[in-house]
């Protein structure tokens, strides 16, 4: 069993030799299906990279040399993967790699981390990977530390308020760099053993909460007291607690490498189920956003038709009545007969489908944002009138 697992791991590991490429390009894994979103604007991505690169490790002694290298690496990756572009916290990952290796190796290590080792979608435009990992963290807490989860919820605090930052920066900015580097080693080892994304970031978050469970439970259930403590948990960890954190994660990686870890067998189906739910939620939100945009476009079309029609109600364009040769108007009969009582001038034709808007004929189950705003304004005016009436009486 061990020989077969080692053989499979060796088959997945790229070989290096005198004729091999020392920096092989990793093959990006196939991401989970998600609603298609427009690619970010390249100019906006470059501006964001430039701004964040200036703030990356600004107090480090090699900041002047490090920050331009961070900018070049992130700009190169945004061209390699334009769908992701750039997400905040990627600059700290790049800077940590550049502190230990030259730019070419740091770039390929950065690609391996984001595309092979880290969970999929962790730095995507909609951060669906962060949502999946945070829901998995809630599942683990509810199964093994229900009292802690209930204590946090009673104070109106959730673990995701702090764990989202831990996950996105992969503990670089919250733990000492030496400890974060050892976590990265375990993460790369776990990803190589499994041939897929690693669960080390999730388990590190879980281990941090587990180590500080007694302190969190002893804190009064108030958001003003629990939230600052929750955010500062990695900084408050002592040296022994950090070693215990690394020891617990290393035990998981060792057991997962030999296929004897039961938690990993439970995490895989849970992660797949959460991925399906999050994908459906994102798809629904995208469809509702498209419907809102369509309704707003139809409202703009109707407003434009009213302006072109001289402000006639309902978007009806007034048509001049027909005239005789002497210039007098032709009067047509109404329901009671021609020229009799009930007669009148010819009415304007009903508005065409184009004047109603492109989407006016479709059923829209939700009120448009414009109509909701008008209703809220009317309701506020009604309340103001009631208050004035009460004051006058």
N, C-alpha and C positions, 0 to 999 in steps of 0.2 A: 504494500500500500504506500509506504513512504517512497519507495523507488519510483513508482508510477507518478506520484505527485511531484517529485523532483524532476522527472523527465518532462512532465507537462509544463512545469515552470521554466525549465531550460529551453523548451521549444518556444515559449512566449518571449523569452529574454533575447533582445537583439545581440548578435555576436559581433565582437570587435576584433579586428585583426589588422595586419599591415595593409591589406587591400580593401578594408571596409571603411565605411564613412564613420568617423568618430562621433558625429552628431546626427544620428539618423532622425529623420522627420517622423514624429509619431502620427499614426493614423487616427483621425478624430473618430470617436465612437458615434454611433447613430443616436441622436437625441430622442427623447420621448416625444410623441406627436403632440403638438400644441397649436393653437390658433396662430396663423401667420400674422406677423406684425411688420409694418414698414421698417426698413433698415434705417438706423439713425443717420442724421446728416453728417457727412465726413468733416465738414468745417466745424460744426458744433462739437464733434468728438475730439478734434485736435485742440480746440480751445479749452475743453474740460481737462484734457490730458496735461496741457501746459500749465493750467492753474493748479492742479493737484500735484504735479511734479515739483513745483516750487515749495509745497508744504510738506513734502515727504522727508521725514527724518531731518527736519530743519536744524535740530540741535546736535546732530552727529558731526564728528570732527571731519569726516570726508563728505560733507553735504555738497560742497561746490562741485566735486567730481561725480558724486552719486546722482544728483538730481537731473543733469542732462542725459545721463545714461538711462535713467528711468523713463524719461520722455521718449528717447529713441526706441527703447524696447516696447513700450506701450503703443507707440505709433505704428511700429512694425506689426504688432499683433492685431491692431485694429484693421490693418490692410489684409492680414491673413484670414481673419474671421470677421468680416464686416457685419454679419448678422448680430454678433455680440457687441462688437465695437469696443466700448470701454465702460466699465462700471466702477464706481468708487469702492475703494479698498483693494483693487487690483494693484494700485501703485505701491502699497506696502509689501505685497507678495513679491513684486518685481524687485524692489529695493533690497529685500532680504536675500534674494538670490544673487544680486549684483555685489553684495558685500563678500561673497565667498567664491565667485567665479567670474571669468571674463564675459563680455557681452554675448558672444555667439552661444556659448554653453548656457548662459543664463536664459537666453531666449528659448532654446529648445527645452530646458528644464521647466520654464514657465508654461510652455505649450503642453508638456506632459502632465503637469499639475492640474491645469484647468480642463484639459480634454480627456484625460485618462484616470487620474487619481481622485479628483474631487467629484462629489455627486453632480449629476447632470443638471444644468439650469441654475447653478448656484449664483452665477453672475450674469444671467440672462436679463433681457430688457424688462421682463415682468417678474423676475425673481421667483419663478415658480418652484425652483429647486429649494430655495430657502423655506418656502411655505411647506413643502413636503417634509423636510427634515425637522421643522418645528412641530409639526403634527405627530411625527414619530416620537419626538422627545416627550410630548404630552402623553402618548400611549405608554411609553416606558415608565414615566412617573406615576401614572394611574395604576399600573400593574404592581409596581414594587414600592412606591412611596406615595400612597394615596393621601396620607395625612399631610405631607408637605404640599401636595398639589391643592388640597382643600384649603390649607392655610393661606396659600398665595391667592387663591380665587376669592377668599373671604375679604381680602384687602383690596380686591380689584386689580391685582398685579398678576401678570403671566410671565412665564419663563422666557417667552419669545422677546420680551422687551430688552433683555440683555443678550440672549443666546444668538440673536440674529447677527449682532456685531461679531461675536466670537466665531461664528461660522464663516462669515464673508471674508474676514481678514485672516482666517485660519490661525487665530491666537497670536499673531505676530505683535499686535499693539496692546495686548492685554496680559501676556505672560512674558517673562524674561526671554530674550532671544535664544539663549542656550536651551531652555526648556521647549520653546516653540520649535526649534530645529530638531530636537529629539522626537517630538510629535510628528514632524514631517517625515522623518526617517521611518517611523512606524507606519505612517500612512502610505508611503511609497511601497514598503514591504508588503503591506496588506493588499494593496491594489495589484501588485505583481503576482502574489500568491493566488488571488481570486480571478485575475484576468478581467477586472472591472473596477467600478468605483469603490472607494474605501468607505467604511463606516466609522473610521477613527475620529473624524471631527464630531460626529453625533455622540459617540461614546465618551469623548472627552468632556463635552458639555454635561452629559449625564453624570460622569464621575465628579465633576466640580460641584454640582448640586448635591450629590450624595455625600461628599466630604464635609460640606457646610450645612447639612440638614439640621443638626442640633442648634446651630447659631440662628438659622432662619426661623425655626420653630419657636425659639426663645424670644424673638423679636415681636413686639405687639403687632396685631394684624391691621396696620394702617399703611396706606400707600406711601406716605411721607417718610416712614421709617424703613419699610421693606424694599422699596425701589432703589434707593441709593446703595443699600447693602448688596442687593442682587447684582447691580452693575459693577460693583467693586470686588466681587468674589475672587476673580483671578489675582488681583493685586494683593488681597488680604491673605492669600494662601502662603503658608510658611514653607520653608525648604523641605521639611518632612512631608508636608501635604503634597507638594509638587512631585516629590519622589513617589509617594503613594499613587498619585494620579498616573504617572508614567508606568508604574508597575502594573496597575489594573488594566491599562490599555495594552501593554505588552503581553499580558496573559491572554487577553482576547485575541490578539493578532496571532499568537502562537497556536492557540486552539483552533482558530479559523483556518490556519495554514494546513493543518492535518485533518480538517473536516470533522472535528469533534465538538464544535461550538453550537449549542442549541439556540443561543440568542440570535446568531446569524441566520439560522434557518427560520426563525420567527420574523426577523426584520425584512427579509426579502419579499414575502407575500404582503406584508403591511405596507412596504414602500410602493409596491406595484399598485395596491388598492388606493393609496393616497394619491399616486400619480394620475390614476384615472379620474378620481374625483376633482382634483385641482385642474386637470385638463378640461373637464366638462364645465367647471365654473368659469375658467378663462374664456372658453368658447361662448358661453352664454353672455358674459359681460361684453365680449366683442360684438355679438349680434345686437345686444341692446344699445351699444354705442353707435352702431351703424343705423339703427332705427331712429335714434335721437338726431343723428346728423341728417337723415333723410327728412325728418319732420321739420327741422330747422330750415333745410333747403326749400321745402315746400312753403313754409311760412315766408321766407324771403321772396319767393316767386310771387306769392299773393300780394305782398306789400309792393313789389315792383309793378305789378299789374294795376294796383289801385293808384299808384302815383302816375302811371302813364294814362290812366283813364280819368284823370282830373279829380281823384278823390271820391269817386262813386262807390257806394257801399257794395261789399261782396265781390269786388273785382270786376263789376259790370262796366263795360265801356259804353257810354251813351251814344246812340245812333241818331243823327238828325232825322226828323220826320220827312217823308216824301213831299214834294211840292209840285203844283201845277205849272203850266207854262207862264201864267201871269204872276207867279211868285207866291201865291197863297198856299197855305198848308192843306194837305189832304187829311180829312178827319175820317177815321174808320169806325165802324160800329162795334159795339161791345157785345155782351151776351144777349141784350134785349133787342138788337137789331141795328141796322146801319143808321148812324146819326141820331138815334133816339136816346132816351134816358139810359144811363149806364154806358153810353159810348164814350170814347176818348181817343187820345192819340195812340199811335202804335207804340207798343212797349218795346224796350230794348231786348235784343235776343239774349237767351241764357248764356252764361259764360261757357267758353269752350273748355275742353279738358286741359289744354295747355295753361289757361288762365287760373285754373284751380291748383296747379302745381303737379309735378311729375308723380308724386306719391300720394296725392289726395284721395285716389280711388281705392287704395289698399287699406285694409283694416289694420289699425294700430291700437293694440290693447292698452297702451299706457298714455297718459296725457303728456302733451309736448311740454318741454321746458318753458316755452313762451306762455302757454296757457296756465301752467302752474304759477308762474310769476305774476300773471294778471290776477289770478284768484287770490294769491297771497296779498297783493296790493289792495284788492277790494275788501278783503277781510280786515286788514289793518285800518282802512278808512272807516269801516263799520264800527270797529272797536273804539276808534277815536271819537266818532260821533256819539256813541253811547256814553263815553266818559264825560264829554262836554255836556250832554243832556243832564247827567247826574249832578254835575257841578252847578249848573244853572238852577236846577230844582232845589 
